[in-house]
Amino acid sequence: AGDAGELRHMAKFRPPWMVSPFAETMGLKFLENIKEYRAALLPMQRQGQEMAMHFRHGGAFDPDRVFVGASFITAALSGNVPASHAREKLLRDGIIVRNCDSIPGMPQGYLRMQIRTAVDSEKLIQAFAWYGERGWR
């Protein structure tokens, strides 16, 4: 709260986005553990490629729109299935994924999945294979 002109002037010097105290603390913790992260990165990348291969051939996703990031996979559902519908079904199975429909500039119908351990990844692969074969009804 304050003078409108002064607030506009201050806004010119504000960073592009603000980081919460929690996010700052977690970022610092991450930097303290960077060696462990780097050690886990290559196995995580391998796991992500393995998951992506299953997603491209399982029927739940458009095979041309499965993208692997450093620690996640973003993929477009096949058959015009709303991401919100798929997310609700997966939640009932105890699986949490990100519905990307609310991300500005992101096309509709994408989900983002965290790359985790082989056991967790297998559960996700099996769930998407099941829905790929039977549909999201």
N, C-alpha and C positions, 0 to 999 in steps of 0.2 A: 504494500500500500504506500502511496506517496504521490508526488507531483507527476502528472502524466508525461510531461516533457523530460523530466529527470529519469523516469522509468524507461522511456524509449532510448535515451542516451545509454543507460546502463545495459539495456538489452543488446546493444551493438557489440558489447565485449563479453557477453555470456558464451560459454562453450556451446557447440552445436546440440549437445544433449547433456542432461544432468545425470550424475551417477549418485544413487542413494548411498547412505553410509554403509548399509549391508553389502551392496555390490562392491563398494570400495574395499571393504574388509575381505570379502571373498577373493577379489582380484589380488590383493596382497598375499593372501594365503596360497593362492595359485602360484604366484611368483616364488614363494618360499619352497614350493614343491615342484619346481619346473623339471628337475631331473627325473622324478617319478613319472611325470606327464610324458616327457620325451621317450622314456622307456616303454610306456604303454601305447604310444602313438602308432608305431608300425603294426603291432598286433591288431589294434583297433581299425586301422585302415584295411588290413586283410579281412577282418570280420565284416566290415562295411561292404567290401567288394563281393564277398560271398553272399551276404544278404541281398544286395542289389541284383545279383544273378538270379536268385530265387524269385525276387519280386518281378523281374522282367519276364519270367517264364510261368508265373503262377496264375495269371488271369485276373488278379484283383487290380493291377495297375496297367497303365498304358506303357508298354515296354520301351517306347522312345522317350518317355518323360520320367525316368528314374534317375535321380542325381545324388551322388555320394559327396558329402562334405567331410570335414575333419572328424567330426564325432556324431554325425547324424545323416540320415537319408531323407530326401524330400522327393515325393513321388505323386503323380497325378492318378487318381482313381480312374479305372476304365468304365465305360458304359454310362457316363454322365451321372454317376452316383454322387449325391451331395456329401461333401466331407463331414458335415455335421452328423449325417445319418450313420456313416461308417464309424465315426468316433463314438457315437452312442452305443453301437453294437459292440465295439471293442471294449468299452468301459464295462459292459456287462460281463465280459470275459476276463476282467481284471487287468486289461491292457490300457495304458495311457499313451495317446499319441496327440500331436498338435494339429488342430484344424487350422490350416493356413489361410482360410477365407478372410480373416480379419487383418491380414498383413497388407498394408497399402501397396498397391502395384502388383500384387501377386494374383495370378489367374485363379479362378474358382476351382475347387475340386482337388486340392493338394493336401496331403498329410505329411507331417515331419515326424520321423521316428529316431530316437536316440540309439546309437550303437552301444551295446552293452556287452555283457559276458556272452560266451557261446551258448550257455543254458538259456539265458533270457532271449537271445537272438533267435534261438530255435523255436521258442514259444511263439514269437512274433511271426516267424516264417510259416509255422504250422497254421496259425490263425488266418493269415492272409491266403494261404493255399486253400484252406477250407472255404473261405468266402469267395475266393476266385473260382472254385468248382461249383459251389451251390448258390452263389449270389448273395446280395445283402438284404433280402426280404425280411 
